[in-house]
Amino acid sequence: MQPPGFLLLALLTLLALTTAVAKKKDKVKKGGPGNECAEWTWGPCTPSSKDCGVGFREGTCGAQTQRVRCRVPCNWKKEFGADCKYKFESWGACDGGTGTKARQGTLKKARYNAQCQETIRVTKPCTPKTKAKAKAKKGKGKD
């Protein structure tokens, strides 16, 4: 049989843990008393250094301002921004005159009420086809 002091200590520890978890959940909630704002306007994600990576996005609603962490992918297309998500078609044939190929994308999702174009057209240089070089096999018994 366990001493009554141990049981009381275990019960108090459990109570303290549940209280700490409840307080943490309250901090995570965005809405609360005094935060009746419904129409937040969010700016673009601005990386902390260079032109990609972790940064911040500022939002305003009336006189309130919030700053949230965000991330700009390092392979993003600067023309249409990281908040505009598009579904792209396959790449078209190479145009011999310009040396580029193109494809079109239709808007799939605009995050944070970003101003996005419904359709966009992107181009990239054609890659010259090169023959694959046969690699020498590595193995035992080679002299």
Secondary structure as the mmCIF struct_conf table of DSSP 4:
data_model
#
loop_
_struct_conf.conf_type_id
_struct_conf.id
_struct_conf.beg_label_comp_id
_struct_conf.beg_label_asym_id
_struct_conf.beg_label_seq_id
_struct_conf.end_label_comp_id
_struct_conf.end_label_asym_id
_struct_conf.end_label_seq_id
HELX_RH_AL_P HELX_RH_AL_P1 PRO A 4 VAL A 28
BEND BEND1 LYS A 30 LYS A 30
TURN_TY1_P TURN_TY1_P1 PRO A 33 GLY A 34
STRN STRN1 THR A 41 TRP A 42
STRN STRN2 THR A 46 PRO A 47
BEND BEND2 SER A 48 SER A 49
TURN_TY1_P TURN_TY1_P2 LYS A 50 ASP A 51
BEND BEND3 CYS A 52 CYS A 52
STRN STRN3 GLY A 53 CYS A 61
TURN_TY1_P TURN_TY1_P3 GLY A 62 ALA A 63
STRN STRN4 GLN A 64 VAL A 72
TURN_TY1_P TURN_TY1_P4 CYS A 74 ASN A 75
TURN_TY1_P TURN_TY1_P5 LYS A 78 PHE A 80
TURN_TY1_P TURN_TY1_P6 ALA A 82 ASP A 83
STRN STRN5 CYS A 84 PHE A 88
STRN STRN6 ASP A 95 ASP A 95
TURN_TY1_P TURN_TY1_P7 GLY A 96 GLY A 99
STRN STRN7 THR A 100 ALA A 110
HELX_RH_3T_P HELX_RH_3T_P1 ARG A 111 ASN A 113
BEND BEND4 GLU A 118 GLU A 118
STRN STRN8 THR A 119 PRO A 125
HELX_LH_PP_P HELX_LH_PP_P1 CYS A 126 LYS A 129
HELX_LH_PP_P HELX_LH_PP_P2 LYS A 131 LYS A 138
TURN_TY1_P TURN_TY1_P8 LYS A 140 GLY A 141
#
